[in-house]
Amino acid sequence: MKNSSVFYKGWLAILCIAGLLETNAYAQTITIPVETAKTAIVLQVAPNKDVNTIYLGKKLSNPGEYGNIPGVYQQGNNYSGMYNSAYTPAGSRNLLEPAIAVTHADGNNSLDLKYVNHSVTRVSDDISLLSIKLKDPVYDFEVTLYYKSYYNEDVIEQWSVIEHHEKGDVVLQKFASANINLNAGSYWLRQYHGDWAKEMRPEETELTHGIKTLDSKLGTRADLFMPSVFMVSLNHPATEDEGSVLFGSLEWSGNFKTDLEIDPQDNLRVISGMNNYASPYQLAAGQAFETPPFVYTFSAEGKGKASRNLQSWARNYKLVDGKGTRMTLLNNWESTNFDFNETKLSELLKDTKKLGVDLFLLDDGWFGNSYPRNSDHAGLGDWQENRKKLPNGIAAIAREAQSNGVKFGIWIEPEMVNPKSDLYAKHPDWVIKQQKREEYYFRNQLVLDLSNAQVQDFVYHIVDSLFIKDPALAYIKWDCNAVIYNAYSVHLHQNQSQFYVEYVRGLYKVLQRIRAKYPNVPMMLCSGGGGRVDYGALQYFTEFWPSDNTDPIERIFIQWEYSYFYPAIASANHVTDWGKQPLKFRVDVAMMGKLGFDIVVDKLSGNDLKFCQDAIPTYNNIKPIIWQGDQYRLSDPRTESVASLMYVNADRSSAVMLNYLVNYRYDEGSKRPILLKGLDSNKKYKIKEINLYPGAKSAINATKVYSGDFLSKVGFNPVVNLDRTSVVLQINVVKE
């Protein structure tokens, strides 16, 4: 693997440093660097066995010099060690927000964590795992901190494992995954908020003293109002290509909490983990409580480099089949909504073949008999084919799809139940609701209790039964539309404070079983659009649905912001009838990620149909670059009239540049050249416009040759205006 020898030598040096005691006036300290290709986080064990963070930033060329970084105990302030703790405990010497707080079996609320030992395991040429064991000197209580570093990607995952052997249960009051410390003159937070159809709206502010908290208490669709992703820039807001910035996100699909606190010494403490809201967790002796990973990357080269770090890491290690391919599909939802039958589906299957895509996806409405799924008011939980709509079952539709030369996929929402369903009547104890309170619905439905192993089996068998009926089932769209109201689990009895944690763990157990039996089946993480987009869930899926809002102008902004944290191959972008833009614009916008269609094919004009039929092979030709290439943002839709971005392949021989008009006022467009990024300055390139509408002529001279140096310093004008609202350019190296 690239840089593997450098990586190995670097870690040998680190292991040597970590095992040596410093021979200065402050003897008996241990320095523990965690290095990636360009970044280092440096931990230090003080003489009193406190473990502190003394550095997070650009990697030093000489690992031996990490020992020269002043330790917090050397700074002349009796309180400084508390502020830079690698995992801050509550109730002893700490005066600020803790990473962990506990109530011991004897009722004591204090905790002190001292260094015991550490070890480094080389998982692969690219991955190393550091573990640091901490223990309370008074109580038989310990925490192990884990730092999993991905060398080439400059990414670190951090989590903790909490255990004890006290005489009785210990209550975990707070249990963060990570406690990160940054040092700068000022800190700028870029966070996101939203709602249904308004996902990923950014806000950037300077942090001040006190605590800024990002959190969710929704239980299931935890990202609906606020996702766990964020950026922190040091000293000034980072731009696309300049400035120091940390990207962070919790890999957890339930309630999360991130506290950002500037301490009295002006360090920034970032503490992130599962939300402890309504969740004091009873931990039995000998039981291990493992927190979800907090993933982060640091860039000294702006936001663009940080985003490419995360995208590469996700493709290589987190997404199902992240380095593989994907199918282009046609969904029936916009064509039929709930109103369909075998005859209508048969026509749609012919349209799927006519369009030229790979797969037909049957959406909501195919199930329920006692309570037919003819609207969102009934049927959830009763996963038998509706005999009126599908008298011959799913298998017949799947066979017809196969005879039309396309694959078949299906929509499910297995975590949910409608009160109007046989399941609700048969198993009311499986439903999350307060027993003595009025039921309160989100989209006319309630949530099943996945903390219950019987419910986990039920949900697993929903999926498994689909494959029994159709062994060639090629795609699953997994929806999750409701949040949790009136949280109560019959199954957990007196342990209700463990519900929010155990629900998500139950979900993951189901997904792990599904992936063990069906490891390669493509699955979309839907969740009503953007409601559950996190790497805790995405590790079981091939893609996610960014938003139910498919207006192409809106989607440019939504997809733009998601791209900072997730790769293009994971973003399911469908062409629909939303919006007022022409079909070409809608298709071009969907090409930012994984292209799909949700349109009424038989209502397309002759030219529109011809355009789509031509666009699909065009996309197939460029999708390897979009899905696996490095992404560069060239012109920001929030500040410019034209949104422009490009994807460049590994050897910088080919690139795709996507350009969209977002300001439709008079005489707006690309009035000046846009600077290209990622190309080889020493190579020569030609630029050709592709994905043209039938009969349209390009304004681009495809015969001219440009150096990469010219394109990066002078730029290129894609000629975007009211007559050419979207332009797709293919850039190829000129072979000598």
DAKA-V568430 format. One record per pair of residues at least 24 apart in sequence whose C-alpha atoms are under 7 Angstrom apart, sorted by the first residue. I is the first residue (numbers start at 1). J is the second residue. Records with the same first field share a line. If there is no record, write none. Layout:
I = J  J
This chain:
1 = 125
4 = 125  126
13 = 63
14 = 63
17 = 64
31 = 67
35 = 59
36 = 149  150  151  152  154
37 = 151  152  154
38 = 154
39 = 154  298
45 = 115
46 = 73
49 = 114  115
50 = 114  115
51 = 85  86  115
52 = 81  84  85  86
53 = 84  85  86  181
56 = 182
57 = 298
58 = 300
83 = 263
84 = 181
86 = 179  180
87 = 179
89 = 113
99 = 174  175  176  179  271
100 = 174  175  176
101 = 172  173  174  175
102 = 170  171  172  173  174
103 = 170  171  172
104 = 170  171
105 = 166  167  168  169  170
111 = 136
112 = 136
126 = 150  151  152
127 = 151
140 = 164  165  166
141 = 165
153 = 309  312  313
154 = 297  309
155 = 296  297  309  310
156 = 295  296  297
157 = 293  294  295  296
158 = 293  294  295
159 = 291  292  293  294
160 = 290  291
161 = 288  289  290  291
162 = 288  289  290
163 = 286  287  288  289
164 = 285  286
165 = 285  286
166 = 285
168 = 284  285
169 = 282  283  284  285
170 = 282  283  284
171 = 280  281  282  283
172 = 280  281  282
173 = 276  280  281
174 = 276
175 = 273
176 = 271  272  273  274
177 = 272  273  291  292  293  294
178 = 271  272  273  294
179 = 269  270  271  272
180 = 269  270  271
181 = 267  268  269  270
182 = 267  268  269
183 = 267  268
184 = 234  235  267
185 = 235
186 = 234  235  236
187 = 232  233  234  235  236
188 = 232  233  234  236  237
189 = 231  232  233
190 = 230  231  232
191 = 230  231
192 = 226  227
193 = 225  226  227
194 = 224  225  226
195 = 224  225
196 = 224
197 = 547  548  549
199 = 530  547  558
200 = 558  561  562
208 = 262
209 = 261  262  263
210 = 261  262
211 = 259  260  261
212 = 259  260  261
213 = 257  258  259  260
214 = 257  258  259
215 = 256  257  258
216 = 255  256  257
217 = 255
218 = 255  483  484
219 = 254  255  483  484  500
220 = 253  254  483  484
221 = 482  483  527  531  532
222 = 253  254  255  531  532
223 = 530  531  532  533
224 = 530  531
238 = 302  303
239 = 302  303
240 = 302  303  304
241 = 301  302  303  304
242 = 301  302
243 = 300  301  302
244 = 299  300  301  302
245 = 298  299  300  302  303
246 = 296  297  298  299
247 = 296  297  298  306
248 = 295  296  297
249 = 294  295  296
250 = 293  294  295
251 = 292  293  294  534  535  536
252 = 292  534  536
253 = 504  532  534  536  537
254 = 504
278 = 497
279 = 497  498  500
280 = 497  498
281 = 497  498
304 = 632
307 = 564  565
308 = 630  631
310 = 565  566
311 = 565  566  567
318 = 539
319 = 538  539  540  541  542
320 = 539  540  541  542
321 = 542
327 = 358  359
328 = 357  358  359  595  596
329 = 357  358  359  360  361  596  597
330 = 357  359  360  361  596  597  598
331 = 360  361  362  363  597  598
332 = 361  362  363  598
333 = 363  598
334 = 598  599
335 = 599  600
338 = 364  365  374  375
339 = 374
340 = 389
341 = 389  390
342 = 389  390
349 = 401  404
350 = 404
351 = 601  602
353 = 404  405  406
355 = 612  613
356 = 613
358 = 406  407
359 = 406  407  408  409
360 = 406  407  408  409
361 = 408  409  410
362 = 409  410  411
363 = 410  411
364 = 411
371 = 420  421
376 = 444
377 = 418  444
378 = 418  420  421
379 = 418  420  421
380 = 416  417  418  421
381 = 414  416  417  418  421  423
382 = 421  422  423
383 = 462
395 = 469  470
398 = 470
407 = 474
408 = 473  474  475
409 = 473  474  475  476
410 = 475  476  477
411 = 476  477  478
412 = 477  478  479
413 = 478  479  480
414 = 459  462
415 = 447  448  459  480
416 = 445  446  447  448
417 = 445  446  447  448
418 = 444  445  446
419 = 445
429 = 490
430 = 455
432 = 487  488  489
433 = 486  487  488
434 = 486  487  488
440 = 485
442 = 482  483
443 = 482
445 = 482
446 = 482
447 = 482  484
449 = 489  503
450 = 503  506  507
451 = 499  502  503  506
452 = 491
456 = 506  510
460 = 510  514
474 = 521  522
475 = 521  522  523
476 = 522  523  524
477 = 523  524  525  526
478 = 523  524  525  526
479 = 525  526  527  528
480 = 526  527  528
481 = 527  528
511 = 540
515 = 540
542 = 570
543 = 570  571  572
544 = 570  571  572
545 = 571  572
546 = 571  572
550 = 576  578
551 = 578  579
552 = 579  586  589
553 = 662
556 = 589
557 = 637
568 = 592  593  594  626  627
569 = 593  594  627
570 = 594
574 = 598
575 = 599
584 = 693
585 = 725  726
588 = 726
593 = 626  627
607 = 694
611 = 693  694
615 = 691
618 = 691
625 = 649  655
632 = 677
634 = 674  675  676
637 = 662
641 = 668  669
642 = 669  670
648 = 678
652 = 679  680
653 = 732  733
654 = 731  732  733
655 = 730  731  732
656 = 729  730  731
657 = 728  729  730
658 = 727  728  729
659 = 726  727  728
660 = 725  726  727
661 = 720  721  725  726
664 = 722
668 = 721
669 = 720  721
670 = 717  718  719  720  721
672 = 717
673 = 714  715  716  717
674 = 715  716  717
675 = 711  712  713  714  715  716
676 = 711  712  715
677 = 712
679 = 708
680 = 708
681 = 707  708  709
682 = 707  708  709
683 = 707  708  733
684 = 708  733  734
685 = 731  732  733  734
686 = 731  732  733  734
687 = 729  730  731  732
688 = 729  730  731
689 = 728  729  730
690 = 728  729  730
691 = 728
